[in-house]
Amino acid sequence: MRVAGLDHVQLAMPAGREDEARRFYSGLLGLPEIVKPPELAKRGGAWFENGHVKIHLGVDADFRPARKAHPGILIDGLAELVSRLRGAGYAVVDDEPLPGYTRVYTSDPFGNRLGASRARPLAAPRCPRCGAPSRVV
C-alpha cells in the first residue's frame, strides 16, 4: 500500500458566504468553480478546481478559521497575485525563505490561511576555490 496522491484540500467556511468564496477563489486566485454533486450541494459551500488544484469549501456550523494549517499552492506569476490580493484589500506577508522558493501567505475572506509560492531556479554550484560555476558531470 502507498499514498498515490492528493485529491483535494477542504477548508471550512461559515454558512451563507459562498459569494465571498467565489470572489476570492475564482475572482482573485483564478480557480474555476465547479458544480457540486446535488447530494453535497444541499450542505452549502463551493468547490474550486482547475484540473491540478482542487480546493473545496464546506460549511461548518461551528466555524473557526484555520490560522496555521493551510494549503500551499504553487503560483505562476506570484508577483501578479500579490498585487491583485493587495489591491482587493487582503494582507500578504512574506514567508520564511525555503531553498528554491519565494513564499507568501494571506488569508481568505473567512480567515483561513493560504500559502502561495513560486519555484525559482537554484543557483548553479560554484567552485569553492575560485567561485566559477561548476559543471556537474
C-alpha positions as CSV (number, residue, x, y, z in Angstrom):
1,M,0.0,0.0,0.0
2,R,1.1,3.6,-0.7
3,V,-0.4,7.0,-0.8
4,A,-0.8,7.7,-4.5
5,G,-1.6,11.4,-4.5
6,L,-3.7,14.2,-3.0
7,D,-7.2,14.5,-4.4
8,H,-8.3,17.8,-2.9
9,V,-8.0,20.1,0.1
10,Q,-11.1,21.0,2.1
11,L,-11.4,24.2,4.1
12,A,-14.3,25.3,6.3
13,M,-16.3,28.4,5.9
14,P,-19.3,30.0,7.6
15,A,-22.8,29.4,6.2
16,G,-24.2,31.7,3.5
17,R,-21.0,33.3,2.4
18,E,-20.5,31.4,-0.9
19,D,-20.4,34.7,-3.0
20,E,-17.4,35.8,-1.0
21,A,-15.7,32.5,-1.6
22,R,-16.4,32.9,-5.3
23,R,-14.9,36.4,-5.5
24,F,-11.8,35.2,-3.7
25,Y,-11.1,31.7,-5.1
26,S,-12.4,32.3,-8.7
27,G,-12.0,36.1,-9.0
28,L,-8.6,36.6,-7.4
29,L,-7.0,33.2,-7.5
30,G,-8.5,32.2,-10.9
31,L,-9.7,28.8,-9.8
32,P,-13.0,28.0,-11.7
33,E,-15.9,26.9,-9.6
34,I,-17.3,23.5,-10.4
35,V,-20.8,22.3,-9.7
36,K,-21.0,20.2,-6.5
37,P,-22.9,16.9,-6.7
38,P,-26.5,17.5,-5.8
39,E,-26.4,15.5,-2.6
40,L,-23.5,17.6,-1.3
41,A,-24.7,21.0,-2.7
42,K,-27.6,20.9,-0.1
43,R,-24.9,21.4,2.6
44,G,-23.7,24.7,1.1
45,G,-20.1,25.6,0.3
46,A,-18.4,25.7,-3.0
47,W,-15.7,23.7,-4.9
48,F,-13.0,25.3,-7.0
49,E,-10.8,23.3,-9.3
50,N,-8.5,23.7,-12.3
51,G,-7.5,20.1,-13.0
52,H,-4.3,20.4,-10.9
53,V,-5.6,22.1,-7.8
54,K,-8.8,21.3,-6.0
55,I,-9.9,23.4,-3.1
56,H,-13.3,22.6,-1.6
57,L,-15.0,24.8,0.9
58,G,-17.6,23.2,3.2
59,V,-19.9,24.9,5.6
60,D,-19.2,24.3,9.3
61,A,-21.9,25.4,11.8
62,D,-19.2,25.8,14.4
63,F,-16.8,27.6,12.0
64,R,-13.3,28.6,13.2
65,P,-10.7,29.7,10.6
66,A,-7.6,27.6,10.1
67,R,-4.9,30.2,11.0
68,K,-1.9,27.8,11.0
69,A,-2.9,24.8,9.0
70,H,-3.1,25.7,5.3
71,P,-2.9,24.6,1.7
72,G,0.3,25.6,0.0
73,I,-0.4,26.5,-3.7
74,L,2.2,26.9,-6.4
75,I,1.6,30.1,-8.4
76,D,3.0,31.1,-11.9
77,G,3.0,34.9,-11.6
78,L,3.3,35.2,-7.8
79,A,4.0,39.0,-8.1
80,E,0.8,39.5,-10.0
81,L,-1.2,37.5,-7.5
82,V,0.3,39.5,-4.6
83,S,-0.6,42.7,-6.4
84,R,-4.2,41.5,-7.0
85,L,-4.7,40.4,-3.4
86,R,-3.3,43.7,-2.0
87,G,-5.4,45.7,-4.5
88,A,-8.5,43.9,-3.2
89,G,-7.6,44.7,0.4
90,Y,-6.0,41.4,1.5
91,A,-2.9,41.4,3.6
92,V,0.0,39.5,2.1
93,V,3.0,38.6,4.2
94,D,6.4,37.4,3.0
95,D,7.0,33.9,4.4
96,E,10.3,32.4,5.6
97,P,12.5,31.6,2.7
98,L,13.0,28.0,1.6
99,P,15.7,26.9,-0.9
100,G,14.2,27.2,-4.4
101,Y,11.0,29.0,-3.4
102,T,9.6,32.5,-3.0
103,R,6.8,32.3,-0.5
104,V,4.0,34.4,0.9
105,Y,0.8,33.9,2.8
106,T,-2.6,35.5,3.0
107,S,-6.0,34.7,4.4
108,D,-9.2,34.0,2.5
109,P,-12.3,36.1,3.4
110,F,-13.0,33.8,6.3
111,G,-9.6,33.9,7.9
112,N,-8.3,30.6,6.6
113,R,-4.5,30.8,6.0
114,L,-3.3,30.1,2.4
115,G,0.3,29.7,1.5
116,A,1.4,30.7,-2.1
117,S,4.8,30.1,-3.5
118,R,6.7,30.3,-6.7
119,A,9.5,27.9,-7.6
120,R,12.7,29.7,-8.5
121,P,15.8,28.2,-10.1
122,L,18.5,27.3,-7.6
123,A,21.9,28.9,-8.2
124,A,24.4,26.8,-10.0
125,P,27.1,25.2,-7.8
126,R,30.3,27.2,-7.7
127,C,33.9,26.2,-7.4
128,P,34.9,26.6,-3.7
129,R,38.4,27.9,-4.7
130,C,37.7,30.4,-7.5
131,G,33.9,31.0,-7.4
132,A,33.5,30.0,-11.1
133,P,30.3,28.0,-12.0
134,S,30.9,24.3,-11.6
135,R,30.0,21.8,-14.2
136,V,28.4,18.6,-12.9
137,V,29.4,15.6,-14.9
